[in-house]
Amino acid sequence: MVTATVREWNDEERWGVLDSPETPGGCFGHYADIQAAGLRTPASGQQVDLTWEAPGFKQDGYDYRAVSIVPRAV
């Protein structure tokens, strides 16, 4: 698990991009990967705990894909 920052999040499409030194170029994150109760909409600039994988193919243009996203308090 690493600390990442939400670069952008598209509520309508339910996905976004997370940045960390361990995931250069960004990490694709999906709504289903967010580990939180209630409304699960991370804000741009928010820090999260990120577990990621490198699946060996590009996920929507990104080399990395989130497995678990745990939002930190804003």
C-alpha positions in Angstrom: 0.0 0.0 0.0 1.2 3.5 -0.9 0.0 7.0 -0.4 -1.4 8.5 -3.6 -3.1 11.7 -4.6 -6.3 11.9 -6.7 -5.4 13.7 -9.9 -8.9 13.8 -11.2 -12.2 11.9 -10.7 -15.1 11.6 -13.1 -18.3 11.0 -11.0 -20.4 10.3 -14.0 -18.1 7.6 -15.4 -17.1 6.4 -11.9 -13.4 6.4 -12.5 -10.3 8.5 -12.0 -6.5 8.8 -12.0 -4.4 8.5 -8.9 -0.7 9.6 -8.7 2.1 8.2 -6.6 5.9 7.8 -7.1 5.3 4.1 -7.4 2.9 4.5 -10.3 4.6 6.9 -12.7 2.2 8.2 -15.3 -0.9 7.6 -13.1 -3.0 4.7 -11.9 -6.5 4.0 -13.1 -9.0 3.7 -10.3 -12.6 2.6 -10.4 -15.5 3.4 -8.1 -15.8 -0.4 -7.2 -12.2 -0.3 -5.8 -13.0 2.4 -3.2 -13.1 0.9 0.3 -15.5 3.3 2.1 -19.1 3.4 3.2 -21.7 5.8 1.8 -20.9 8.2 -1.0 -17.6 7.2 -2.5 -16.5 10.2 -4.5 -12.8 11.2 -3.9 -12.0 14.8 -4.5 -9.1 16.0 -6.7 -6.1 16.6 -4.5 -7.3 14.2 -1.8 -4.8 11.7 -0.4 -5.7 8.0 -0.4 -4.1 4.7 0.6 -3.6 2.8 -2.7 -3.0 -0.8 -3.4 -2.2 -1.3 -7.1 -1.2 -3.8 -9.7 0.6 -3.7 -13.1 -1.6 -6.0 -15.1 0.7 -6.1 -18.2 -1.7 -4.2 -20.4 -2.9 -0.7 -20.4 -6.2 0.0 -18.5 -7.8 2.9 -20.2 -4.3 4.1 -21.2 -2.6 3.6 -17.8 0.0 1.0 -16.9 -1.2 0.7 -13.4 -4.7 -0.3 -12.0 -6.0 0.2 -8.5 -6.9 -2.9 -6.4 -8.0 -0.9 -3.3 -8.5 2.8 -2.7 -9.0 3.9 0.9 -9.8 7.7 1.2 -8.2 9.7 3.9 -10.1 12.3 5.8 -10.2 15.6 3.9 
